[in-house]
Amino acid sequence: MTNYIFPKKIIDKSDTVKTAESLMQNRTLQIGFAESVAAVTEGNAYLILDFGKELSGGVRILTRDTIGNKKIRLRFGESVSECCADLGEDNATNDHALRDFYVELTDWSDMMFGNTGFRFVRIDTAPESVIRFQAIVAATNIDSREQIGRFECDDPLLNEIWDTAAYTLRLCIQNGYLWDGVKRDRLVWVGDLYPMIRAAYCLYGDLPEIRNSLSFAQQEGIPPKWMNNIPMYSFWWLINLAENCFHTGDKEFARDKLPFIRAILNETEKYVNENGETHFDFNFIDWVMHHQDGESVEKKQDELVGVNALLRIALTKTELLLKTLGEDFSLCEQILARLNRKALSVHSYKQAAALSVLSGAKSEGMRTVLKDGGAKGVSTFMSYPIFTALTAYAEYDFNLRNIKEYYGKMLELGATTFWEDFDIAAAENVCGIDKLPATQEKDFHRTFGKFCYKGFRHSLCHGWSSGVIPYLAEMVLGIKEIGNDGTVFAIDAHLSHLKHVKGAYPTTYGNIEAEYLLQENGEYKIIVNAPSGIKINGISVKK
C-alpha cells in the first residue's frame, strides 16, 4: 500500500514562488473546484522540499492549472546538494533509478513520478509558465510488516542508532528481496547480504526475502562463475546459507542447495595451494582496503590475509552445515588444512584483522590493529565483524564508545538512514546533508566517497550499514544463538555504562525477552523470559 507524506520543510525557493507554505499543510489529496489555496510558480522558478527522512518511492503532484510551458524538471536527492546538482556534476547520476528528469503537467491533474531513494526534491519550472500546485507529497513504498525485535536503553544516542539502522534495513526490503540500496545498488549483492541478514534475524526473525535472495544469487552464479563475479561473494553465500539453516532450522532449504555447495567447494579448491596461499583472479573484502595497481604491497598483503580468513570462516560454517545435514564434509577439511598452513599477520586494515580473529587467528597484533585510531578505519559494511572481533579481547566499553562516535557522527550530519560508506576521519568541518554548505565548509556528499561511490553516486541508504543491529542485540542485550537449529541461546550481556537495557529477540517459537535494571547496591535486576521450545544455556550480565 502506498503511503503519502507531506513536506516537512521548505529548504529554499525562488522569489517567484508564492504561498509555498501551503504545501506543508495536510489536506485531502483530491483535485476539486473549491480549493482556494495553492503554491504558485511564475516563470523560471525553483522550489526545494524536505520530506524529513530518507524515503523509497517518488512524488505525487496534484496540479490545479497550468499556463504556458507545462514542463518541469524533477530532481530527487538524498542530500540537499544532490537535488541541486546537474547530471555528471560531481558524479551525480541516474544509475539504477532515474532521479533527474523532465515531466509535463496538465490542468486538474493527479500524477505520480519517480521511483528512487530520496529525502529532498527540487522542482524547476520553465520560463513563460504559471503553475498552481495543490499538493506535492512523497509517495512511498516502504515495507510495513511489524518489527518484532527491540532494543531500548537509557542512552538516547544508542536508541537512535538502533532505530536508524532498523529503518535503513526496512527501506532495503523491496520486491521480495534484500536490496543493497534504494537510490543506487538495487541489486542482490551476496557479501553485502551478510550484515543485512544478521540484522533481519534480530528485527524480524525469519524473512522470506533472505531465502529469495540466496536462491536468486545462486541462479546468477553457477560455478565456475562466481557470485556477483567475485570469488569471495561465493564464500559469503556459503556463510549466509549456513546461518539461515542454523537460525531457522530449515534443513530442507539447505539440503536443496547441496549440489551447488559441492560445486563451489570443488571450484574453490583449485585456487588454494598446498602452502595455504590463494590465487584467485580477483580479490575483494571491502572497498576501504581493496588493493589497486600502484598501491602499497602492505595493502595487497592485508587483502590476501582477509581472503584467507574469510574462506576459513566459510569452510568452517559449511563443514558444520554439512555435518548437520549428515553429509560428507571431507573437502572442507582438506581445504581448511591447507589454509591453516598460512600464518595470518595484518599490517593496518581493521577489516582483515577482524576476519582473522573470527577465523581463529587471535593475536595481540590483531588487537592492536583493531584498536588503532578508535573509530577511524571502520567501514559501514564491516562494522559488525570489526566490533564482534574486538569482543574476543573483552573490549566492550571500547566498542560502545566507537559505535556512538561512528554512527553518531552520521546522525550529526543529518543521516536518517546509514550510508554506503563513512570515513570518520574525513568528517571534520563538513556540511551535513540537510543543508547547503557555508563558505568555509566542505560539502560532504559532493566531496567525499571513493572507488565506485564518489560524490553524489554515494548511496546514503545502504542495507549493509545495518550491522550495528546484531552487535547491540548479541553483545549488549546479550541474546546470542549458540546452537545450530535456532533453539539454544545464551544470555551474555555487557552493559558498560548503561543502567537500564531491555529488548526482545525473535525466534521461530516466539520472542526471548530480556531486561536489566541497575539497583542501588550496584547489582542488576535481571528479567529473562523465553518461549517454550527455546533453551537458555546460562545467564550472565556484566557492567
KAZIKA-V65538 format. One line per field, one symbol per residue. burial: + if it has 24 or more other C-alpha atoms within 12 Angstrom, else -. Layout:
BEGIN
burial->???
END
This chain:
BEGIN
burial->---++++++++++--+++++++++----+-+-----++++++++++++++++++++++++++++++--++++++++++++++++++---++++++-+++++-+++++-++++++++++++++++++--+++++++++++++++---+++++++---++++++++++++++++++--++++++++++++++++++++++++++++++++++++++++++-++++--++++++++++++++++++++++++++-+++-++-+++-++--++-++---+++-+--+++++++++-------++++++++++++++++++++++++-++---+-++++++++++-+-++++++++++++++++++++-+++++++--++++++++++++++++++++-++++++++++++++++++++++++++++++-++--+++++++------++++++++--+++++++++++++++++++++++++++++--+++++++++++++-+++++++++++--++++++++-------+-+++---+++--+++++
END
